[in-house]
Amino acid sequence: MTALLICGDTVLDLTDGVAADIDLPGRVVPIREPNRVDALTKALSVRLAGGVPVIGDDRWDATYWDGLRRRVESADPVPGMAWGTFTSGSTGAPRMIVRTESSWSASFPAVAKLTDLTAEDVLYLPSPLVSSVTMFSIAHARSIGATVLLPRTHSVSDADLDRATVLHGTPYALRDFVERAEAGVPHRLRVALVGGARLDPELRSRAEAEGIRVIGYYGAAELSFVAVDPDGQGLRPFEGVELRVDDGVLWVRSEYFAGGYLGEGPFERDADGWGTVGDLVDGDGRGPLRLRGRRDGAILTAAATVVPEDVEAALQRIDGIADAVVFALPHPRAGSLVAAVIEPEPGHRPPGSRELRVRANALLTGTHRPRRWFWTERLPRTTTGKPAREQITRDAIEGRVARIV
């Protein structure tokens, strides 16, 4: 069964490949290439040799990537695992998830049923290869012989609209696609599988007006698919998934779980096979899911989960910053932006916005860099000396602290 990859003028047979020289089965191999076709080719070769490929983002700062690469290369082999992905990377040591082949392939039939995906389809994947969304869909396409279409750049392009029949990506990619369709660019897209962030009902309606059926879903890199909304009526359990709610925390049971981390992370499992990453929900799990964020205060933005404490630790390494508080700043399109209030070293003005961006680039991946910066001479604190997070967040949102522009 042949599965093709198209990226610009490049056409590649995804079922071909030469096994990489892996010294030990289960070895996790970090991969980062400026050309995404080269990166994917290497990843498939590593997989063919029994290794576990994990692809980095070609936009990451070189210093940032060096820290990740060294950590991956020093990890012990993970026998039985097939794929690795980065998730919630915020400092020089993000979480790295490893998983079996079956943890993805077990959900292929349910995804195919939702999307009517067949070997005749061209599957458009606008998210980067570092995303588990993209790598999952590449594995799925290879299994059924569908064609994979990768954008030539890091955004949706007009040239791709006339080829793609199915899209799997974030609401931001769907918005780009819809805006081009509304402007008159011809397209063949019939269905969009959309996750990673909140799906605006207005965007769903605009897509449907362009003849695109939209299937929203919620999942996590550790849990895979959890809930699906195929008709705008709310998120309900994905096929093969059980849900329960304990004290407002969502617990999931399915055969789609990842195997674990290279290191530590928030994924918890109990003896009965239930797992959680700490997502908070309203209700008892029997009606449509209403997500309320993470119990650890994580920010869900741009298809990423951002742990404020991790970003704060990175910002405190910047000269001139004594302390920082990171929070979710409400945004009409993104749902939330990562924002930071910094406290400069005593007697000093805060670094300028350009310096902050440059320094943050070497410490944080793109989804985790603050998009808005604020400052105050002294952060308010609790009686135990910890930053008063709720007050600081309110002050920033309501304009009581200075914006760094």
Protein Blocks (a to p, Z undefined) as FASTA:
>chain_A
ZZdddehjbccdfkgccddddfbghiacddddfblklmmmmmmmmmmnopacddddfkbc
fklmmmmmmmmmmpccdehiabdcdehiablbdcdddddfklmmmmmmmmmmmnopafkb
ccddfbcfklmklmmmmmmmmmnopacdddfblcdcfklmmmpmbdcddfklmmmmmmmm
mnopacfbfbdcdehiacdfklmmmmmmnopacddddddfklmpfbdcfkonapcddehi
acddeehiacdddfkbcfbdedddfbdcdfkopacehiacedjhlaccddebjfklpace
ehiacdfklmmmmmmmpghiabdcddddddfklopacdddddddehiacddfklmmmmmm
mmpcfklpcfbdcddfbdcddfkopacfklmmmmmmnopaccdZZ
